[in-house]
Amino acid sequence: MNYLSLYFLVKTGLYYTDYIGFHWLANLLLALWAFWPLQRGLRLRRLLIWPLALALLWHDSLLPGPARVWQQLSAISGFSADYLLELLRRAFNPVALLGLAALVLVYHLLSRWLRFSTLALAGILSVPLLASLGSSAAVHAPADTAAGVAGGQEGELQAFYSAERQRKLVFPTTGAPPPFDLIVLHVCSLSWDDLDYVNQRNAPLLKRFDLVFSHFNSAASYSGPAALRVLRGNCGQTAHSKLYKATDPNCYTFPALAKAGFQTSGLLNHSGAYDDFAKTVETEAGLSGRMESNRAGKVQMQSFDGSPIYDDFGLLSTWWTQRQARGPEPVALYYNTITLHDGNRLPGTASRSSLDTYKPRLLKLLGDFDRFVTELEASGRPVVLVLIPEHGASLRGDKVQIPGMREIPDPKITLVPAAIKLIGMKTGAAAAPVVVTQDMGYFGINTLLADLLRDNPFTPGGRPLAKRLEHLQSTPFVAENDDVVMLGGKSGGYTMKSTDGTWLDFGKP
């Protein structure tokens, strides 16, 4: 049938260039039905062939399945009209459309002399043939031919979950008040790749920290799951499917901090209404009734859903002033900011694109944090400041995701610049931060916090950070979003489990 051969040839090419997966048996059956000469049922075939072909293309792609799209419709309905228009503009790729038009023209001209249906069948059959011969194509692990390869990766993933279930952490309770305040800055939409994209990897703020983690994996590509993971950091990393189910109460970080003697609270620079984020933090993370009001803050921009976003330094500075007036009891604050979220509207800028305004918003946020660090240092109080981004902004996108899309939790999105600073040390600060290069997760950060609680770093003669890092708990790279899993390999490459359970080679970021 006209253009069906082109359809299969293009899909085969996309598969070999790592843009899509390929279920060769389903494609072969569809091709045989499309090309087989029929005397009966021709009208039915013409009616159904393209809907089936498009459905199979979706099934072969790395895009989320229909259930995930349906689930996300309610979230998308909360976007402002400006943001929806911006996303549509990003999805429009004139170069790709011109290339497709040229390909169709060439196909149309050559189809008079070449039998493309034969080439299409050969392309489909090449997938299982090359996989069975053990060629490089086998790393794609097509579901119909590479069950053994996929089985090995699935076994590795299950072994990871099994090991993580054994990890439990209890903050020490000595009977005395904790020796410092704790502030966790949870930042939406900031990854190492985003910093590289806007030439800010060496931002001055990061140089003020004592520890910087170059391979910290947030394990999530959306805010809700990221919040649950950081606020359940006293246990090992769990599968995404179990995040919204009941878990061991001892896994919750902030209730554990309260038991250790901290006065805990939460503060957002936004309403928290979108996707019930504030409710998630309160009910799932043990901060119910402990959320600080942000209504007196200065509005600095509008969120992607039209709600106000408050100035970060103003909120943090006001909170710190109030905290100092409350007395000497140690406090632990969870602060969440969406200043960098995709789709935010910044007043006074010429561009309406949130991709264009990302860098000025980033510079403003980093500057606000820098001023806040200076204010903390001026107080003389001992404070442990922890920076942990939720996930990246996906500023440059990838082969199958437009900029801003985060359905596939690839390392460019989940490897984020986590950092720790000890404020109020009596000894001189190090000239440069210690860069931790090993694979890290939330459990490792919390283990280090437990060590700081157990052995006060602010006392003269306390163990230096370099000594404390000798027993740092690492976490292998596993990132998830709904039914998509990204698994890190020892060689530095990554494999991805797609929505249908197929394991695909994702290469190196």
Secondary structure, DSSP 8 states (H G I E B T S, - for coil): -TTHHHHHHHHHHHHHTTSS---HHHHHHHHHHHHS--SSSHHHHHHHHHHHHHHHHHHHSSS--HHHHHHHHHHHTTS-HHHHHHHHHHH--HHHHHHHHHHHHHHHHHTTTS-HHHHHHHHHHHHHHHHHTT-GGGGG--TTT-HHHHHHHHHHHHHHHHHHHT-B------SS--SSEEEEEEESS--HHHHHHTT-TT-HHHHTSSEEEEEEE---SSHHHHHHHHTTTTB----GGGTTS---GGG-HHHHHHHTT-EEEEEESS---GGGHHHHHHHHTT-TT-B---TTS-EEEE-TTS-EEE-HHHHHHHHHHHHHHT-SS-EEEEEEE-TT-TT-B-TT-S---TTTTHHHHHHHHHHHHHHHHHHHHHH---EEEEEEES----SS--SSS-TT--SS--HHHHEEEEEEEEET-SS---SS-EEE-S-B-HHHHHHHHHHHHHS-TTSTT---HHHHGGG------EEEETTEEEEE-TTS-EEEE-TTS-EEEEE--
